[in-house]
């Protein structure tokens, strides 16, 4: 466990937290509402990219050195390596009133760091809690000190609880939309531009419509689920990405692999649709209760455009003309995803 402290006066600025990978939905803005915290309580992540103000004009050479291969407006000139926590896990901080700009319901960090150490006044971070943003605190790396707990062990448990694809109100889960946007970028990058087949079920419902962005015609390759508890795939394997390390499942059977958030992968691999036909007597093995009935989403599934473009812009394959054309098409019409 790690406790972050002020670099100026050593005041403790957080509860004990453990490091995990930066969630994929960190790059997703969602709806026009107040969202929950980005990070689960008791965890933190490190964002390797520069964050926040000041910003300056795009520079292709510098951007490629950062691993960004498509122009996306201004480049952040803020510090890299900001430390990302849930606001409820921070302590001894206070807002800087003159830096509390935001769009709607809260603050969004547009004016630079807006949190100071309550004891000595040092600028220590940025709180974001405006509508459409996941609530988060980002500590400035040079403004805090801590003793890192070390890297997590290699032999980690790969058993995770799945996240349902449908919200209680009937909307598609934003976690699924973000995970699909990230995985779809990787899938297009390994496709070579040729058509890809997807076997039926929820995997097809999530990926098949967006694959219409590729060349039409007979599928030359197939996307197949693989990972812990499943047989190896021989073509393109959809595998889980560990939420603690961020590393994909060590799969060696497929020519190409596409990582997806582990909580979504678990549901895709082992989720079940309840059987709604009447069954008399004891419930047989493999038959689930039909009470309550399964939730059905309203509307078509759409991968997160924000996450898709963010991930695709950071894959070297996007420099290929056909894939750059897809990036530009989605960027120009963010609500124009193909629909099943």
C-alpha positions as CSV (number, residue, x, y, z in Angstrom):
1,X,0.0,0.0,0.0
2,X,1.1,3.6,-0.7
3,X,0.3,6.9,1.0
4,X,0.9,10.1,-0.9
5,X,2.3,13.1,1.0
6,X,2.9,16.7,0.2
7,X,6.4,17.3,-1.1
8,X,6.4,20.7,0.7
9,X,5.4,19.8,4.3
10,X,4.9,16.0,4.3
11,X,1.2,16.2,5.1
12,X,-0.5,13.0,4.2
13,X,-2.7,13.6,1.1
14,X,-4.2,10.2,0.7
15,X,-5.4,7.1,2.4
16,X,-3.4,3.9,1.8
17,X,-3.9,2.9,-1.9
18,X,-2.7,0.1,-4.2
19,X,-1.5,0.6,-7.7
20,X,-3.6,-0.7,-10.6
21,X,-3.6,-0.1,-14.4
22,X,-5.2,3.1,-15.6
23,X,-8.8,2.1,-16.5
24,X,-9.6,2.2,-20.2
25,X,-12.6,4.5,-19.7
26,X,-10.3,7.2,-18.4
27,X,-10.3,8.6,-21.9
28,X,-14.1,8.5,-22.3
29,X,-16.5,11.3,-21.8
30,X,-20.0,10.1,-21.2
31,X,-23.5,11.6,-21.4
32,X,-24.5,14.9,-19.8
33,X,-24.6,13.9,-16.1
34,X,-22.6,13.5,-13.0
35,X,-20.5,10.4,-13.2
36,X,-19.0,8.2,-10.4
37,X,-15.3,8.1,-9.6
38,X,-13.0,6.8,-12.3
39,X,-10.9,4.8,-9.8
40,X,-12.2,2.1,-7.4
41,X,-11.7,3.1,-3.8
42,X,-8.3,2.1,-2.4
43,X,-6.5,2.2,-5.7
44,X,-4.4,4.6,-7.8
45,X,-3.0,4.6,-11.3
46,X,-0.3,6.5,-13.1
47,X,-1.1,8.2,-16.4
48,X,2.2,8.1,-18.5
49,X,1.1,10.9,-20.8
50,X,1.4,14.6,-20.2
51,X,-1.8,16.0,-18.7
52,X,-3.5,19.4,-18.5
53,X,-2.5,23.0,-19.0
54,X,-0.5,24.7,-20.5
55,X,-1.2,23.5,-24.1
56,X,0.6,24.4,-27.3
57,X,0.2,23.9,-31.0
58,X,0.6,20.5,-32.5
59,X,4.1,19.4,-33.5
60,X,4.3,16.2,-35.5
61,X,7.9,15.3,-34.5
62,X,7.3,15.8,-30.8
63,X,3.9,14.0,-31.0
64,X,5.4,10.9,-32.6
65,X,8.1,10.9,-30.0
66,X,5.3,10.7,-27.5
67,X,3.7,7.8,-29.5
68,X,0.9,9.9,-31.0
69,X,0.6,9.4,-34.8
70,X,-2.5,11.4,-35.7
71,X,-2.9,15.2,-35.2
72,X,-5.5,15.9,-32.5
73,X,-5.3,19.6,-31.8
74,X,-3.2,21.0,-29.0
75,X,-0.5,19.1,-27.2
76,X,-0.5,19.1,-23.4
77,X,2.6,20.7,-21.9
78,X,1.7,19.6,-18.4
79,X,3.7,17.0,-16.5
80,X,3.7,13.3,-17.5
81,X,3.0,10.7,-14.9
82,X,0.1,12.3,-13.0
83,X,-1.2,10.1,-10.1
84,X,-4.9,9.3,-10.5
85,X,-7.1,8.6,-7.5
86,X,-10.7,8.7,-6.4
87,X,-11.6,12.0,-4.8
88,X,-12.8,10.2,-1.7
89,X,-9.3,8.7,-1.1
90,X,-7.6,12.1,-0.8
91,X,-7.0,14.0,2.4
92,X,-5.8,17.5,3.5
93,X,-6.4,19.2,0.2
94,X,-8.5,22.3,-0.6
95,X,-9.7,23.9,-3.8
96,X,-7.9,27.0,-5.2
97,X,-11.0,29.3,-5.9
98,X,-9.6,31.1,-8.9
99,X,-9.0,27.9,-10.7
100,X,-12.4,26.3,-10.4
101,X,-13.5,26.7,-14.0
102,X,-15.8,24.2,-15.5
103,X,-18.4,23.6,-18.1
104,X,-21.6,22.8,-16.2
105,X,-21.9,21.1,-12.8
106,X,-18.4,21.1,-11.5
107,X,-14.7,21.7,-12.2
108,X,-12.8,20.3,-15.1
109,X,-9.2,21.4,-14.6
110,X,-9.1,23.8,-17.5
111,X,-7.2,26.4,-15.5
112,X,-4.4,24.1,-14.3
113,X,-4.0,22.6,-10.9
114,X,-6.9,23.5,-8.7
115,X,-6.0,21.7,-5.5
116,X,-3.6,22.8,-2.8
117,X,-2.2,21.2,0.3
118,X,-4.4,22.5,3.2
119,X,-1.4,22.8,5.5
120,X,1.3,24.6,3.4
121,X,-0.6,25.8,0.3
122,X,1.5,24.0,-2.3
123,X,-0.3,23.2,-5.6
124,X,-0.6,19.5,-5.5
125,X,-3.1,18.4,-8.1
126,X,-6.3,18.8,-10.1
127,X,-9.8,17.7,-9.2
128,X,-12.2,16.9,-12.0
129,X,-15.9,16.3,-11.3
130,X,-17.8,18.2,-14.1
131,X,-20.6,16.6,-16.0
132,X,-19.6,14.0,-18.6
133,X,-16.3,13.5,-16.7
134,X,-15.4,10.6,-14.4
135,X,-14.7,12.1,-11.0
136,X,-11.0,12.0,-10.3
137,X,-8.1,13.7,-8.6
138,X,-4.7,13.9,-10.4
139,X,-1.7,14.6,-8.2
140,X,1.1,16.5,-9.9
141,X,4.0,14.0,-9.7
142,X,6.6,16.4,-8.5
143,X,4.3,17.9,-5.8
144,X,3.9,14.6,-3.9
145,X,6.2,12.1,-2.4
146,X,5.7,8.4,-1.6
147,X,7.4,5.1,-1.2
148,X,6.3,2.9,-4.1
149,X,5.2,-0.6,-3.0
150,X,7.0,-2.2,-6.0
151,X,5.6,-3.9,-9.0
152,X,2.8,-6.5,-8.6
153,X,3.9,-10.1,-8.9
154,X,3.9,-11.8,-12.2
155,X,1.7,-14.7,-11.0
156,X,-1.6,-12.9,-10.5
157,X,-5.0,-14.3,-10.2
158,X,-6.9,-14.1,-13.6
159,X,-10.3,-14.7,-12.0
160,X,-12.5,-11.6,-12.2
161,X,-16.1,-10.6,-11.6
162,X,-17.7,-9.6,-14.9
163,X,-19.4,-6.3,-15.5
164,X,-22.9,-6.6,-16.9
165,X,-23.3,-5.1,-20.4
166,X,-26.6,-3.3,-19.6
167,X,-27.2,-0.7,-17.0
168,X,-30.2,-1.0,-14.6
169,X,-32.1,1.6,-16.6
170,X,-31.6,-0.2,-19.9
171,X,-28.7,1.7,-21.4
172,X,-25.5,0.0,-22.6
173,X,-22.8,0.1,-20.0
174,X,-20.3,2.9,-20.5
175,X,-17.6,0.5,-19.3
176,X,-18.5,-1.8,-22.2
177,X,-18.6,1.0,-24.7
178,X,-15.1,2.2,-23.6
179,X,-13.6,-1.4,-23.6
180,X,-15.1,-2.1,-27.0
181,X,-13.7,1.2,-28.4
182,X,-10.2,0.3,-27.2
183,X,-10.3,-3.3,-28.4
184,X,-11.8,-2.3,-31.8
185,X,-8.8,0.0,-32.4
186,X,-6.4,-2.9,-31.8
187,X,-8.6,-5.2,-33.9
188,X,-8.6,-2.9,-37.0
189,X,-4.8,-2.5,-36.6
190,X,-4.2,-6.2,-36.9
191,X,-6.8,-6.7,-39.6
192,X,-4.7,-5.5,-42.5
193,X,-7.9,-3.9,-43.9
194,X,-9.5,-7.2,-44.8
195,X,-12.9,-8.4,-43.6
196,X,-13.0,-10.1,-40.2
197,X,-15.6,-12.7,-39.2
198,X,-17.1,-12.8,-35.7
199,X,-18.9,-15.8,-34.3
200,X,-22.4,-15.3,-32.9
201,X,-23.5,-14.1,-29.5
202,X,-22.5,-11.0,-27.6
203,X,-19.1,-10.8,-29.2
204,X,-20.8,-10.4,-32.6
205,X,-23.3,-7.9,-31.2
206,X,-20.5,-5.7,-29.9
207,X,-17.9,-5.9,-32.7
208,X,-19.7,-7.0,-35.9
209,X,-21.4,-3.7,-36.9
210,X,-18.3,-1.6,-36.5
211,X,-16.3,-4.1,-38.6
212,X,-18.3,-2.8,-41.5
213,X,-15.7,0.0,-41.6
214,X,-13.3,-2.6,-43.1
215,X,-13.3,-3.8,-46.7
216,X,-16.4,-5.7,-47.6
217,X,-16.2,-9.3,-48.9
218,X,-15.7,-12.7,-47.5
219,X,-14.0,-12.8,-44.1
220,X,-10.4,-13.9,-44.3
221,X,-9.9,-14.1,-40.6
222,X,-12.0,-14.7,-37.5
223,X,-12.1,-13.1,-34.1
224,X,-12.3,-15.8,-31.3
225,X,-12.4,-15.5,-27.5
226,X,-9.4,-17.0,-25.8
227,X,-7.8,-16.8,-22.4
228,X,-7.9,-18.4,-18.9
229,X,-10.4,-21.3,-19.0
230,X,-10.8,-21.3,-22.8
231,X,-8.9,-23.1,-25.5
232,X,-6.3,-21.3,-27.6
233,X,-7.5,-19.5,-30.7
234,X,-5.7,-20.0,-34.0
235,X,-6.5,-16.7,-35.7
236,X,-7.2,-13.5,-33.9
237,X,-7.7,-14.0,-30.2
238,X,-9.8,-11.7,-28.0
239,X,-8.0,-11.9,-24.6
240,X,-8.3,-10.2,-21.2
241,X,-6.1,-7.4,-20.1
242,X,-5.2,-7.6,-16.4
243,X,-6.7,-4.7,-14.4
244,X,-3.7,-4.5,-12.0
245,X,-0.8,-4.8,-14.4
246,X,-2.4,-3.7,-17.6
247,X,-0.7,-6.7,-19.3
248,X,-2.7,-8.9,-21.6
249,X,-3.1,-12.6,-21.0
250,X,0.1,-14.4,-22.1
251,X,-1.5,-16.1,-25.1
252,X,0.7,-17.9,-27.7
253,X,-1.8,-19.7,-29.9
254,X,-3.0,-17.0,-32.2
255,X,-1.3,-15.1,-34.9
256,X,-2.6,-11.8,-33.4
257,X,-4.2,-10.9,-30.1
258,X,-6.6,-8.2,-29.2
259,X,-6.8,-7.2,-25.5
260,X,-10.0,-6.1,-23.8
261,X,-10.8,-5.1,-20.2
262,X,-10.8,-8.2,-18.1
263,X,-14.2,-7.5,-16.5
264,X,-15.8,-7.3,-19.9
265,X,-13.9,-10.3,-21.2
266,X,-15.2,-12.4,-18.3
267,X,-18.8,-11.6,-19.2
268,X,-18.2,-12.3,-22.8
269,X,-16.5,-15.6,-22.0
270,X,-18.7,-17.0,-19.2
271,X,-21.8,-14.9,-19.0
272,X,-25.1,-16.8,-19.6
273,X,-28.5,-15.8,-20.9
274,X,-31.2,-17.1,-18.6
275,X,-33.4,-19.7,-20.1
276,X,-37.0,-18.4,-20.1
277,X,-38.8,-21.6,-21.2
278,X,-40.9,-23.2,-18.4
279,X,-39.1,-26.1,-16.6
280,X,-40.9,-28.4,-14.3
281,X,-39.3,-30.1,-11.2
282,X,-35.8,-29.3,-10.1
283,X,-33.7,-26.9,-12.1
284,X,-31.3,-29.1,-14.3
285,X,-27.6,-28.3,-14.6
286,X,-26.9,-25.5,-17.1
287,X,-30.4,-23.9,-16.8
288,X,-30.7,-20.6,-15.0
289,X,-33.7,-19.1,-13.3
290,X,-35.9,-16.8,-15.4
291,X,-36.6,-14.5,-12.5
292,X,-35.7,-11.7,-12.8
293,X,-35.8,-11.6,-16.6
294,X,-32.6,-10.5,-18.4
295,X,-32.2,-6.8,-19.0
296,X,-32.4,-5.9,-22.7
297,X,-30.6,-2.7,-23.9
298,X,-32.4,0.0,-25.6
299,X,-30.8,1.1,-28.9
300,X,-27.8,-0.2,-30.8
301,X,-24.4,-0.7,-29.2
302,X,-21.9,2.0,-30.1
303,X,-18.2,1.7,-29.1
304,X,-16.8,4.8,-27.3
305,X,-15.6,7.2,-30.1
306,X,-13.3,9.0,-27.6
307,X,-11.6,5.8,-26.5
308,X,-11.4,4.4,-30.1
309,X,-9.8,7.5,-31.5
310,X,-7.4,7.9,-28.5
311,X,-6.2,4.3,-28.8
312,X,-6.0,4.3,-32.6
313,X,-4.0,7.5,-32.7
314,X,-1.4,5.8,-30.6
315,X,-1.0,2.7,-32.7
316,X,1.7,3.0,-35.4
317,X,-0.5,1.1,-37.9
318,X,-2.7,4.2,-38.1
319,X,-0.1,5.7,-40.5
320,X,-1.3,3.3,-43.1
321,X,-3.6,5.2,-45.5
322,X,-6.6,2.9,-45.2
323,X,-6.6,2.9,-41.4
324,X,-6.0,6.7,-41.3
325,X,-9.0,7.1,-43.5
326,X,-11.1,5.1,-41.0
327,X,-9.8,7.3,-38.1
328,X,-10.7,10.5,-40.0
329,X,-14.1,9.2,-41.0
330,X,-15.0,8.3,-37.4
331,X,-13.5,11.6,-36.1
332,X,-15.6,13.6,-38.6
333,X,-18.8,11.8,-37.8
334,X,-18.5,10.5,-34.2
335,X,-22.1,9.4,-34.1
336,X,-21.9,7.7,-37.5
337,X,-20.9,4.2,-36.4
338,X,-22.3,1.4,-38.6
339,X,-25.2,-0.2,-36.8
340,X,-26.4,-3.8,-36.8
